[in-house]
C-alpha cells in the first residue's frame, strides 16, 4: 500500500492521532446518550418533547425521539455525531491541499515527480477512509448498545444509515478539498466546507417548520440523507446517489483546480 499509494499512506501515518481523537469523541457521546433512552423510557421522553417549543422540536427533528430508532436518529446520526463527523471531514479536506500549500509542504511533494492529480486523489481517498472508519465506530457502538438500551433498531437499517451518514459528512469535506485546491488556502476551504454543512442543516430545519417552506428540503443535503428517516424506514438511495455524485464531482473539480494554477509557498 505504501509503495502503490505513497501519499495516502503518509496521510494515514501522520493523521492517525486525530482520527483516534475523533473516534473517542463520538464514542463518548454515544456511550452517554444511548443508555439514557432506557433510563427515561419512551413515555418519559415523549413528555419532555411535548414541553418543548414546537418550532425547536421540528428544527431538531426531536419529534422522532418517542421511539428508540428515532431517538438515535435525532441525537446521534442527526445532531451530535453529524456535527463531529462533519467537523472532522471539513478539517481533513481543508488541510489536504490548501493547508499543505500554506505550510509550504505541497511544493516539496510535487518536487518529487508526483502529479497534482495524484495528490488530490490520494488525499481524497485518505479522507474518505477516515470518514468511513468513524461511521463504522458509530455503527459498532449503536449495535452494541441496541439491546442493553432497549433501542429496537433494525440491524439492516443501522447499516444503511451509517453508509449515508458517511456520505453526508463527505460532501462538505470534499467541498473543503475542492476550494483548497483552487485557492491554495486553508481558511477559505474550511469556510466553504462548513457553509455546505450549515446551509444544508438550516434549509432542512426551515423546511420542517411549515408546509409552505417544504421546497427547501429539495436543496438540503441533510434532507437528502435523512428525509426518509433511515434508521426507522431505511435509506433513500436516490439521496445517497446525490451526495456521492456531488462529492465525486467536487473531487474531480479539485483535480482540475490544482492542475490549472501555480503552487505558491
N, C-alpha and C positions, 0 to 999 in steps of 0.2 A: 504493500500500500504506500509506504513512504517513498519508494522509487517511482511508482507509476503516478502517484498524486502527491508530489512533494509539498506543494503549498497547502493542500488540505491537511496533510499530516502535521505540518508545522503549526497551523492554527489549532489543531486538536491538542498538540502538546502545550502550546502557550496559554490556552484559554480554559483548560480543564478546571482550575480552581474556581473560576467564575461560574462554570456550569454546575459544580458541586454546590456552590453557594445558592444559586437559584433553585436547585433541586431541594435544598434544605428549607428554603423559604416556602416553597409550595407544599412540601411535606408537613412543615409546622402548621401552616394554615389549615390544611386538610385534616390533620390529626386533632386540631382544636374544634373545628366547625362540625364535622360529620358526627361525632359522638353526641353532640348537643341535640340532634334530632331525636334520639331515643330518650334523652332526659326530659325533653319537653313533650314529645308526642305530637301527632298531627293536630289534635284538637286544640292544644295549648298554642301551637304555632298559628293556627287559624285565628284564634282570639287576638293574638298580638298583631297580626296583619290587619284585622278589622279596625284596630285602634289607630292605625297609621293613616296619614292623608292619602286619599285615593290617587292623586297625581304622582306622589312619590312611589306608591305601590306599582303603578303602571310603568313608571320610568325605569325602575329597578327590576321589573319582572317578578316582584315578590308575590304576585297573585298565584304563582306556581308552587309556592312553598308549602301548601297544605298536604302535599304528598312527598314521600321520600325522594323519588327521582326529581320532582320539581324543586325540592329543597337543594339538592346537589347542583342541579342545573342553574339555579338562581345565585347560589352563594359561591360555588367554586368555578364551574365552567363559564358562567356568565358574568362574574364580577371579580373576585379576588384572584383566582387562578388566571383568568383572562388578563388582568392587569399585570401580574408578574410575568407571564409568558410573553406578552406584548412588549413590555419594557425591555426584557432580555433580548428579544429578536431585534428591536429597533437599535439597541445599543450595539449588538453584533453587526448589524447591517451598516450602521454609520461608521463603525471602525474599520470595516473590511477594506474599503478603498479610500474614502475621504479622510478618515483618521490616520490611516497608514501614510497617506501622501503628506498630510500636515506634519507628521513626525519625521519626514524625510526618509522613511524606510521603503516606500514604494519604488523610488528611483533606483535604489540599490537592488531591489528584487528584479526589476526589469533589466538591469545591467548584466544579469546572469543568463541572458538569452531566453528569458521566459516571456511568452507572448502575453499581451494585455488581455486577450480573451481568456486565456488560461487563468490569469489572476482572478478575474471576475467569476468564472465558472467554478473554480475550486473553492473559492471563499464562499460563494453562494451555497455550494454543496455542504460545506462545513456548518454554515448557519442552519441549513435545513436539518441536518442530522442532529444538531444540538436541540433544536425545537422539538423534533420527534422524540428525543430522549426525555425531555421534560414532560411532554404529553404522555409518554409511557409511564413515567413516575407517577403522574396524577392518576392514570388509569389503574395502576397497580394498587395504589392506596385506596381508591374508591372501591375496587373489588374486594380488597382485604377487609374494609370496614362495612361492606354491604350487609353482611349477616349480623355482626355484632351491634350495628347501629340501627337495625330494622329499616333499612332503606328501600328494600324491594325493587332494586334496579335490575333490569334485564341485561344479561352479560353482552348480548349482541348489540343492544343499544349503546351500552357503555363503550364498546369497541368503536362503533361508528362515530360516537360523539367525540372521542379522543382524536380520531382522524380529522374531523372538521375543526376541532379545537386547534390542532397544529396548523391547518390551512389558514384559519383566521388570523393567527399570530404571524404567519409568514408574509402575509400581504403587506402590512406596514414595515416589516423587516426588509423585504425586497424593495420597497419604495425608498427606504433609507439607503440601501445599497446603490440604487439607481441614481439618486440625487448626488450621493457622494462621488460616484463615478463621473458624473457630468460636471460637478463643481470642484472636485478635489478638496472639499472642506467638510469637516465633521458636523459642525453645528447646523448648517442648512439641511444636511442629511437627517439629523435627529429630529429637527423641527418638522420636516416633511413626513417622516415615518409616524411621529406622534400625531400629526394632523389627521392622517388617514384613520388611525385608531379612534381618536376622539370624535372626529366627524361621524364616523360610522356608528359609534355608540349613541351620539347625540341625535342623529337622524332616527335611529330606532326608538329612542325614548320619546321623541316628539311624535312619531307616528303612532305610538301606543296611546297617546292622550285623547285623540278624537278621530272619529271616522273621516272627517274632512282632511286629516293630515296623514292618513294611511299611505298616500302615494310616496311619502318619504321613505317607507320601507324598501321601495324598489331601488333606492340609491344607497342603501346601507349595507356594507359588507357584514356587519354584525347580524343584521336580519337575514341575509343570505345564509348565514351559518346556523342561526338559532331560531329563525321564524317558525320552523316546524316543530320546535321543542324536541330536539333529537334524543335526549335522554328518556323521554316519555314515548315519543312516536317514531323514532328512527330519523336518520339523516335525509334531508332533501339533497339528492346528489346533483341536481341542477345548480344549487347554490355552491356545492363543493367545486363543480366544474368552473364556475365563475371565479371563485377565489384562486384555484390552482392555475387557471388560464391567465389571469391578470398577473399573478406572481411570476409565471414563466415569461410573460411579455416584458415585465419590468427588468428581469434579469437580462433578457435579450437587448433591451434598450440600454442597460448598463454597459454591456459589451460594446455597443455602438458608441456610446458616450466616451468611454475611456480610449477607444481607438481613434477618435476624431480630434483629440486635443493634445497639447503639450502637457507633460507632467512637471509640476513645479516642486521645488524643495521647500 
